[in-house]
Amino acid sequence: MKIVVFIKQIPDNTRLRFQDDQVVTEGVPTMMNPFDEYALESAIRLKEQVGGDASVTVISLGSNVKETLKKAIAIGADAGIILQDPLFESTDNSGVAKALAESVKKQIPDFGMLFFGQVALDDADAKVGPHVAALLDIPSLTLVKQVDSKGSGQYSVTRETGLGIEDWSLGEKAALCVMKCDYELRSSNIKGVMKANKAEIPILTAADLGLDAAALNAKVAVVKSWQRPAKGEGKVIDGSDVQTAVSQLLHYLETEAHAL
């Protein structure tokens, strides 16, 4: 079984700043998207359950992502692929989904499970995983908390939604968007680091994937960004008795918050 994990490298959002209605990322350290870390851990756990010749390949689109993929290999992935091209830098998430789907078709045509983080913290778009699934004509599940092998190419998937817990059964091909899971993330060891240092990670361009400027033409653009205003001080309501609390709350909502 060939498992694929898509990893996004994002700027450290605790170090971002705003200038002229745009987010400034220059000079900001990068990191692996936290939800993708759980996708990677889930994929490695599934590989260990399946056993045999099961493998995990990590794919990342962008420049300067090699060290992030090497980190993934050191943790337990088997191979990596970089998608890098100036055309990728100017496309939107629709174009990104096309590039990711084509990379799977051309490099891992006999793929099995595809893993994504539920959301990337830099744009909170949460649409790339299902979009890739649609382009590959396979089912997708979001809000995934756990994946287990049931044997014979069948898998059980647990989702955690706003309405409760769901259990699903899937065949070998599906795209899973993983939330923060209940288990701890593993770290790399000496053997893994040595493997990562020796790993050859190919770089594929848009032309390698059969994509051109027309196919990657961005349909969505960020017009303006701004920083969320700092929260003001809260309003303290006297809770010594219910009547006083209700009276104070109604007075605040009517005269200060103008909500009534």
N, C-alpha and C positions, 0 to 999 in steps of 0.2 A: 504493500500500500504506500502510495506516494502522497505525503501530506505537505501542504504549502501554507506558510504563514506570511502574511503581508505586514511589513513593519514600516511605520512612518517615523521619521526623525523630526522632532519639533523643537522650537526654541523654548528655553526654560521660561515659563510664563511668569515666574516670580521676578524676572529681570527685565521684562519688557517695559518700554516707555512709548509715549505718544507724542507725535509732532505733526502739525499741519493735517490733522484728521487722518493720520496714517499710523500704523504700528511700526515702530522702528526695531528691526531685528539685528541690525549690524552690530557686531561685537558681542551679541548675546550667546552664551553657551547653549549647545543643543543636547538633546537627550532622546532616548527611545520613548515613544508615547506610552504612558503607564498602562493603558488598557491593552496595548499590544504585548506588553510583558506577560499579561495573563493569557493572552491568546497563544503566545509561544509556550508557556508552561503547560497549558491544556494540550497543545499539539504533542509536546514531548511525552507527556503522560500517556496520551493515546498511543503513540508509537511504542512505548514500553509495554502496554497492554497487548497490542496486536502482535508484537514480536516479529520473528522471521526477518524478511528483507524490508520491513517498513522503514521509511526515511522521512526526514523533515527538511524541506528547502525553504529558506527565508528569502523574500524578495522585497526590495525597497526602491522607491523612485525618488531621485533627487541627486544633488551634488554633495560630495563630502559625506557620504553615508557608509563608507567602507568600514570604519571602525565600529559603527553600530551593528553592522552585520557580523563582523568578527566577534563582537560581544555575544551575539546570539549563537554563533557556532561554538564559542567557548562554553556556553551554558548547556548546549545539548543538540543544537541543529546540526545537520550533516553537510549542508552546502548552502551557498548564497548566490544571488543574482542581483546586479545593480542595473536599474534603468536610468539612463542619463542622456539628456539631449536638451539643447536650448529650446526646442519646441515644447518640451514638458514644463519648462519654467513659466511659460505664458498661457498654459491651458488651465481649465477649471477642473472640478472634480469629475465632470462627465468625461473629459479627455483622459484624466488619470485612470478612471475605470476602464476605458478602452485599452490603454497601455497595459494595465495589469492583466486584463483578460487575454490580450494577444500574447503576452509573455508566457502565460500558462499554456495556451494552445500550441505555441511553437517550441517551448522548452520542456514542458511536462505534459504531453498530450494524454498520458494515461494517469492523470492525477486522480486523487481520491478526495479527502476532506480539505477544504480551504478554510483557514482561520484568519479572522480580522479582529482588531479591537472594536468594542462596541462604538466608540467615538474617539476622535482625535481631539486633544485638548486645545489645539491651536485654532481650529475653526468650528468644532462641535457640529459638523455637518451630518455625520452618521448615515450617509447615503452610498458611500463607495462600495461597501460589501454587498448589499443587495443589488446594486447596479451591475457589479461584476458577475454575480450569480445569474442575473437576467441575460447578460451577454453570452454566458456559457450555457444557458438553458438548463440550469440546475436549481433545485430548491434552496432556500435560505431561511435561516432562523436568527433573530436578533435576541438580545437580552439573555444570552446563554450563560449559565452558571457552572455546568459540568457536562462532560462528554465521556461516555464509557463504551467500550466494545462489548457486544453481546455475542461475538463470534459469527462466522459465516457471512462476513460482509455487512452485518447489521449493527446499528449503534443506537444507544439511548442518550437522549439529550434533555437536560433539565433547564427550563427557562424560569426566570423570576420577573413577573410582570406586576403592574399596579393592582391587578385583580387576584394575584396569588401565584402559586407554583404550578407549572405545567410540565408534564413528562411527554416527550415525543420519541418516536422510533423512526430512524432514517436508514436509507441504504448507503452505499459507499461514497456517493458523490453528493456533496452539499456544501454550502458556504455558511459558516457559523460566526456570528459577531459576539464576542465574549465580553462580559462585564467583569468587574472585580470579583474574583472567586474567593471561596472560603479557605482555600489552602495557601500555604506559604510558597513564595517564589524561591526557586533554587538559585544558587550562585555558581559561578564557574569554579573549576578546580585546575590544578596544574596540568593534568592530562588534556583538559578541554582547551586551556590557553595555548598549549603547544599545538594542538590540532588547528586552532584558529589561526595561529601565526603561519602555519604551512598552507593554509587554504588558498586556492586560486579562485578569486571571485570575478567572473566575467562581467563586462559592461556592455549592455545592449542599447543601441540608439533607436530612434523612431523608425529609421529606415530598416533596421534589423527586424522590426516588428511589423513592417509593411504599412506604417502609418505616415501620413504627410501633414502639412499645415492645415489642409482643409478638414481632415479627419479630427484634428486636435484643436480646431477653432473654438476659442472660449465663448460660451454663451452667457456666462454669469461673471460679473466683476464686482469687487468690493468698492463701493462709492465713497463710503465714509466710515471711519472708526473713531470711537471716543471712549474715554475711561469712565467707568461707572462712578457716579458721585459717592463720596464717602458718606457712610450712614451717620445720621444725626443722633443725638441722645434720645433715649426712649422716654416714654411718659409713664411715670409711676402712679398707679391707682391704689388708693387706700383700700385694702382688703379686710379691714377689721370687721365689717359686716356686709352682707350682700346688698342691702339697700343703698349704702353709701357708695359701694363700688359701682353699681349700676348707674347711680346719679352722676358720679364723676365721669364715667365713661361716656355717657350720653352728652354731657356738657362739653367734653373734649371733642367728640365727633362733630358736634354742631358748631361750636364757636372757633375751634382751632384747626381741625382737619377739614372742615366744611364738607363732610361726607354725608351729612343728613340734610 
